Amino acid sequence: MSGLLIIGAGGFARETAQAVRDAGDTELLGHLDDNTALHGTEVDGVPVLGGCDLVHDLPEARVVICVGNPRDYAARARLVRRLGLSTDRYATVIHPTASVSRTSEVGPGSVLLAHCVLTAAVRVGAHVAVMPQAVLTHDDVVEDFATIASGVRLGGGARLERGAYVGSGALVREGTVVGAWSQIGMGSAVLGDVPPGEVWVGSPARRLREAAAPALDELATRTTVGGPLR
């Protein structure tokens, strides 16, 4: 396969494009985005070629999906389901300043941005976003579609279940589980397990409310991207 397409043209997609350029070992073909106002323009010097479904017309290109934000962090899962691409179409993007130990694993479609660290025997699933300067320590497990914002610290043996979102600067205690499609507020300190589909904030973190509708919808929807992480 030849070249890389980035699905999305927002902030995360632009950051990923710069990581690809910094690595310098893959031809960046451009962005695909459903916002028609962007078609034919450039974002940070990278062309927006057309809508997301154009990916089917470029079967030789590798793909990474870079959409989602704190208000709708389930967007990547929906696009994976919609596009229906085979797993081997998805690239893994790792910034050259990221530190990934030889005993750690990163799944297809995942992105690790600048200066993040995976120390020992860390398991990162598919379509995971790891933002700059996040630290994942020994034996952490991060399941598919999770988002780890900048400056997050995960203690040893922590587990982020499918689609969990951990906000900037949050701390997660060792051995703690953050439930599927739950969201941790920025700067929070998670000292105990968080159930699925909830928003927790504060230090120590406590339940604020139920997660937003897109995340709750994903609790009942399975997007297959590979086997379970153990």
N, C-alpha and C positions, 0 to 999 in steps of 0.2 A: 504494500500500500504506500501511497505517496502523499505527503503533506498532511497538515492538521487543520481542521475546522473547529472553531470555538462557537458553540451554541450560546447565544446571548451577546449583548453589547453594552451591558451595564457595568457597574463598578467591579464586581468580581471577575467578569469576563475580561475587562481591560487589564486587571492585575495579572490574570493568567496569561494574557498575550505578552505582557512584559517579561514574565517568567520564561516563556518559550523563547523569546528573543535573547534573554540573558543566557539561557542554556546553549543556544546557537547550534543545536544538532538536529533541528526539525524545521522544515519549511512551513511557515505560517501562511495558510492560504487566505484566511479572512474570518470574519464573523458572519453568523447567520442569526437573524432576529426577526420576529414577526411584526415589529414596528415598521410599517411601510415608509414612514417618514425618514428612516435611516438608510433605506436601500439606495445604493449608488453613492453613498457618502463614505467618509473615512472617520474612524474613531482612533485617536492617538496614532494616526498614520497607518492604521490597518483597515482595509476595505470591508464594508458591510455588503455582502454579495447578494443577499436576498433573505427570504423567509426560512424558517427552520426546516421545512419539508424539502428544501433544495438538497439536503444531505443525501436523499435517495438518488439524486441525479449525479452524484459524485462518489460512486461506490469504492473507489480506490483510496479515498481520504480517510484518515483516522479522525476521531471525534472526541471532544470533551464538552460536557454540558456544564455551563457556568451561569446558572440563573438562581434566583432566590434571594430573600432578604428577611430580616426579623419578622416582618408582617406576614410573609408567605414563604416559609422555609421548606414547604413540601413541593415547590415548583419543579425541582430536579426530578423527583420521582414521577410526577405526572408526565414530564417530557420523555423520560425513558420509556414509559408505558406507551405513549402516543407514537413515538418514532419506531419502536419495535426493532431496533438494530441488534445484530448479534453481538455477543460480548467481545469478540475479537476486533470489532470496529473501534472500540473505545481505547483511547490512549491514557497513559498516566503521566501527569506533569509534575516534576519535582524541581524546584528552583535550585540552582547550583550551590547556594549557600545553606540549604537545608542539610541537616545531619540525620541520616537514616542508618541505623546499625545493621550489620549483616544478618542479625537474627530477627530483624523486623520485616514485615510484609505490608505492601500497599496494593490495593485492588484496582481493577480497571476503572477508568473514568474519574479517578480521584486526583486532587490537586493539593500539593504541599507548597506553600509560598515561602518567602525568604526567612531564613534563620529559625525555622521551626526545628524541633529536635524529637527524634524517636530513639530512646536510649537502648532498650534491650527487650527483645521478644515482644514487641508491640505489634498488634494485628489491626490493620486499618482495612475496612471493607471497600466496596465499590461506590463510586460517586460521592465520596466524602470530600468536604472542603476543610482544609486546615490553613488558617490564616497566619500572618507573620508572627514569629516569636512565641508560638505556642510550644509547650513542652509536654510530651507524652512519655511517661516513665515506665519502668519495667512491667511487663505483663499486662499492660492496658489493652483493652479490646474496644474498637470503635466500629460499630456496625454500619451497614450500607446507609447512604444518604444523610449521615450525621453532618453537622456543621460545628466547627471549632473556631471561634472568633479569635482575634489577635490577643496575645498575652495570656491565654488560658493556661492553667497548670493542672495536669491530672496526676494525682498520686498513684503509686504503684498498685496494680491490680484493679484499677477502676474500669468500669464498663459503661460505655454510652450505647444504649440500644438504638435500634433502627430509627433514623430520622431525628434523633435528639439534637437540640440546638443549645450550645453553651456560649453565652455572651462574653464580650470582651473583658479580659481581666478576671474572669471567674476562677475560683479554686474549687477543685473536687477532691475530697478526702480519699485516701487510699482505700481500696476495697469497696468503694461505693458504686451503686448502680443508678444511672439516670435513665428512666423509663422511656420507651419508644414514643417518639414525637412530642416529648416534653420539651420545655424551654426554660433555660436558666438565665436570669437577668444579669446584665453586665455588673462586674464587681462583686458578685455574690460568693458566699462561702458555703459549699454544699458539704454537710457533715454526716448526712444519712441518706438512705435510698429515697429516690424520687419516683412516684408511681407514673405509669404511662399517661400521656395526654394532659399534663398539667403545666402551669407556669409557676415557677418558684423564684423568689427574689430575696435579697437581704443577706445579712451576716449575723448569725447563721441564717441560711436560706429557709424560707417558709412558703407554704402554698399561698399564692395570690388569687388564682382563678383557674378555670378550665382553659386549655389551649384553644387557639382560634380554629374556626371551622375547617380550613384546609388541612391542618394537622390532624384533627379528629377524623376527618374522612379517610386519611391514610391508615389509621389504626385498623380500619375494616377492609383495607385494600392491600393486596400483596403484589408487589412488582418484582418479578424474579430476575435476579442478576447474578446468581451463583449460589453455592452451598452455604450453610451456616458457618459462622465463625465460632471457634471454640477456644 
